[in-house]
Amino acid sequence: MTFDLDTTFQIDANRIKLKEAYSTVFSSYNTKIPFVIWLLENPNSPLALPGKISLHNHDYIHILLGRGISPQDEAFVIGFTMGNDLNTNIIHLFIYKFFAKFIFPYPYKFSKLDLINFELGFIYGRKMKIKQMNEINFEKYHNETINYLRNYFGIDADEIQLIQHIEIWLMPNYNYTADFKLIKYTS
C-alpha cells in the first residue's frame, strides 16, 4: 500500500523505513513554530497541554497516520495526539480549540472545518489501544517500516482511509489541494 502527497510523490509503506520517510517528507521543512503554539504543544513548555509532543515525534505521527501537511492534516494529527493522551479532558479541549480558532497566527489558525478534522483525529486517537503515543521515542523505531509500525501501534490504514473519505464527504467543498493534496491510499 502506498500513499502520496501529490501526484508525483509516493512512499511505499511496505518497504520504506521511518527514518527514510521522515527525511523524504519533512527534512526540507525548516519550521519555526510560533511561541503561542510552542506554549501549548511543546513538552518543554510549562503550559503544555496533554498531547504535547516534540516536533520530530509529531512528524512521525503524520507519517504513521498517512497525513500530509495541510491545515486539515495538522488539525487531525493534533487531535489524534490529544485524544490518545489519557490526561486530556474537556477543559484542555476548550483551551486548545479556543487558541487554535482565535489566537494562533495564520496559517496555524483553525477554521470551523479544521476543527472537524481535529475532532475526527481526537476520536481516532481515543479509540487506539496503545495510549500516550505522544510520549513514545520514535527514534528507537527508525529502522522499522511504516507498515510494521502501523501494525505494532494498532494504526489501521483502512480506518485512516475511511476517515479521509468521511472528511471529504462531510466537507465536499473544502479545498484539500490548497497547499498539498490530501494523502490518498493506492494499492
N, C-alpha and C positions, 0 to 999 in steps of 0.2 A: 504494500500500500504506500502511496506517495502523497505528498501534499505540495501545493505550490503557492508562492506569494504573489506571483503574477504568471502570465502565460509563458514566460521564458525561464523561470526559476523553479526547480523542483528538487526535493530531497527524498531519497528512498529511505523510509523509516526502518526498513528491514536490515539495511546494510550500514547506514551512517551512524557513527558513534556520537554521543552527546557533545563531546568537545569539538568534533568536526562541524556539527550542525551549528553550534554556537559561533564558531569562528566564521562560518559561511554566512550566517544570517545577521549576527549582531556586532561583529568585530569592527565594521566600518562606521558604526554609530557612536559618536562621542557625545553622549547625552549629559547635559548639565541639568540636574534636577533643581527646580525652584525650591527655595528654602521652606516655604509653607508646605510643600509636598513632602520634603525631607522630614519635617517635624512629625507628620502623621504616619509615614510609611517606613522610615529607616529604623532598623533595630538599634542604632546608636543614639537615636533621639530620646530624650527623657519624656517626650509626649507621644511617642509612637503608639498607635492603636493595635489591637490584636490583628494578626495577619501580616504584621510588619515583616519585611523581608529585604535582604540585600539586593542590590540591583542585578548582580550576576545571577543569583538564585531566582529572582523574578523573571529574568530572561530564559532561564532553564525551564521554568513553568510554562512560559509561552511556547517553547519548543515541544514539551511533552503534551500540551493541550492542543497542539497544532494551530496555534493562533498567530496571526500576523502582528503588525504594529500600528494598526489603525486605532482611532479613538475607541471604537466599539470593542476591539480586541483587548485594549488596555483595560477597559471597564470590566470585561469578562474575567480577565486574569486577576485583577484586584479583588473583584467579588469572590472569585474562587479561593484566593488565599485567606480572605476574611471569613468566608463560610467554612473553610477547612480548619480554622483555629477555634478550638472549643471555648476559648475565653471571650469570643465576640458575643456581645449582647445588643439589645435594641438601641441602647444609648450610643454605643460605638457606631452602629449603622447610621443613626441620625446625624451624629457629628461628621462622619465621613461624607455622607451624601450632601449635607449642607455645604461643607467646604468644596466638594467636587462640583457642585452646581453653581455656587455663588462666589467663592473666594479664589479658587485656583485660577491661575492665569491661562489665557489661551496659549497653546492648543490643548492644555490639560483639563480644561473645564468640561464637565459632562453636560450633554444635552438631556432632554427627557428620554430620548431613545437610548442614549448611552446608559442611563440609569436602568433601563430594562435589561440591557446586556449585563450590567453589574448584578442585577437580581438573579438572572439565569446562572451566572458564574457562582454566585453565593449558594444557590440551591444545589448546583452540581458539587461544589466543594463540601457542603454539609453531608451529602449522601456518600461521600468516599469512606471506605473502611479505614484507610490509613489517615490519621489526623495529624495536625501540626506539620504539614509538608513545608510550611514556611521556615521551619527550623532544621530541615534536612541539609546536610552539607553535600551538595550535588557534585562537588569536585571529586568525591570518592567514586563517582559513577561515570567519570569522563570517558572511560574505555568501553562502556556498555552501549548497545544500540538503542535507539529511541523506542523501538517496539518492545525490546526486552524490559526497558524501564517502565513503559506504559503498563505492561503486564505485571511487573513487580509491584508497582504502586497502585494497581487496580484502575488505571485510566483506560476506559473502553473507547477505542477510536470510532466505533459505530455510534455510541452515545454522543460523542463530541460532534460527529457529522450530523446526527439527528438534531442536536441543539442548534447547530448552524442553520439547518433547514427551518427550524422553528423561528429563529431570528428573522430570516428572510420572509417567512410567512407573516409574522407579526408586524414587520416593518417593511412592506414591499417597496415603498418609495424612498427608503433610507439609502443614501449614496455609499455603497460599500466599496466603491472604487475611487473615492476622492483622492487618497494618497497611495494606498496599497490595496490590492484586491483581497477580499476575504479568502482565507486559505480554503481550498477545495480539495477534497479527497478524491483520488482516482485509483483504479485498480492497476 
